[in-house]
Amino acid sequence: MPNPKFSKVGRENYFQMLEILQAVDQDFVPPLSQRTTLEEYLDNLMDNGHIISVEVDHKHVGFVGYYCEGADYEIPFIRFVGVSKEYQGRGLGRQLSEKCIEDLTERGKKVVGTRTWSTNDSGTALYPRLGFKISDVKKDERGLGIHSIHYEMKLV
C-alpha cells in the first residue's frame, strides 16, 4: 500500500467524508443512520468538531472525527473512527486515532474519551493498545448483551 497521507479537512471535503460514512454505516451497532441522518451526523462533526482524513492514492478512505470540548461531552471526545472496508486491517484506524490524540495533546488537552460497543472487536482491541482505560460500561445499552464501553486516556 502506498504511504497514507493524513490531513485536517473541512467542508470542502464534505461529500468524500459522507461517502465514507455511507460505506461503514452498517458496521456500527446500531447503524449510525438509525440514530440520525448521516448528513446531520457529519454536519455536527464539521460544525462542532474536527476531522482528520487519511488518503491513499489521492482517495479519502477513512477519517477520525472528534470534539475538543462542548458538543454534549465534558471532555475531548473521539466520536468517530472509520475506514472503508477495502482499506481496513492496515492500521489506518490506529494511525487516525494517534493523529487525533497528537492534535489534542498539542492543543493542551489533558484527557480524551471515546466509546464503542462490546461486540466491536477492532475497537475493543484498539483503544487499550493506544493507552485508553475503561471508565464505564453501560450494560445492554446497544441491545440485549451488547454493552457500551466508555474509555478515557490521560494525555501527556
N, C-alpha and C positions, 0 to 999 in steps of 0.2 A: 504494500500500500504506500502511495506517495506520502510525503510528510504532510500531516494535517496542519491547517492554518487556523488559529484562534483569533477572534476579534469581537469587540463590542459592537452590537448592531442596534439599530433603531427602526423607526417606521419605514425607512427606505427598503428594508428587508422584510416587511410585513408578510407578503404573500409566500416567501420562502419559509418563514417560520410557521405560518399557518399550514403549509404543506407537510411539514414535519409533524405538527400536532395531529393532523389528519392521519398520517401514516402510523402513529403509535397510540392513537386514542384507545383502541380496544385492548391494549396491553395493561391499562390501568384498571384497578378494581375500586369502585365501579368505574366504567369508562368516563373520561373527562366530559364527553358530550352528554352524559346523563346528569351531570351536575349543573352545567350551564352551556351556552353555545361555545364552540371553540373560538369564535371571534371575540366574544366577551372575555373569555379566559385570557386570550392573547392581548386584548386591549388593556386589561387590568395590569398584566405584567409590563407592558410597554409604557403605560401611563404612570405607574407607581413603583416600578422596579427597574431592574437591569437585565440585559440578556447578553450572554457571550455565546457566539456561534462557532461551530467547527466546520471548515470547508475541506473537502477532499476533491482534487481535480476541478477546482473552481465551482463546486456544487456544495451548498449548505446541506449537511447531513445530520446535524444534531445541534441542540443548544441546552444551556442551563439558564433558568430564569430565577431571579432572587430579589428579595427586598432587603434594603439596608435598615429600615425601620418603618413603623406605621403599617398601613395596609392590613390591619387586624392582627398583626404579630407584635409581640412585646420585644422581641429580639430580632436581629437579622435572620432571615429565613430563606432557605433554598426551597423554592416552590415546585420547580420542575427540572428534571434531567431526562432528556430523551434523545435517542439516536435511531435513525432509520434502520429498519430491520437488516438490510443488506450490509450495514456497517457495524452492527452490534458484535460484541465479542472481541473487539480490537483495542479495548482500553480507552475508547473515546469518552465514555461516560465518566470514568475516573478522572481523565485529564480535564474535562469540562468542570467537574466538581473542584479539582485542585485550582483551576484558574479563578473560579468564583471565590474560594477561600483566600487565595492570594489577593484578590481585589478588596475583599472585606478587611483583610489584615492591613493593607495599605491605607484604607480609609480610617484606620484606628479602632475598628470594632473589636470587642473583647470576646465575643461568643457568637456562635451561629447555631441555628436549629434547622431541623428538617423532619420529615416523617415519611413513612412508607407503610405498606401492609405486610402482614406476616407471611403471605404466600409469594411475595416478590423476592425470589431467591437472589437475584443480582443485587437488589438494593440492600437486603439484609446482610449480604456479604461485603458490599462496597463500603458502607458507612463505618462499620467498626475498623476496617483496614485504613480508612482515612483518619481515624482517631476519634470518631464520634462515640459517645456513650449513650445507652438507653436512658431516657429521662422519664418516660411514662409509657404504659401500654394500656390502650383502651380496648377492652375485650369486645369481640363481636361487632365492632363499630362499622365494619365494611361488609357484614353478613355473618351468618352463623359460622363460627370457627375461624373467621378472618378478622384479625385484630389490627388496629392502627398502632404502629410502633413509632414513638417520638424519640428523636435523638438530639443531643446537644454536644457541642465541642467548644472548648476554650481555645481562643486564638492567641498566638504569641505576639 
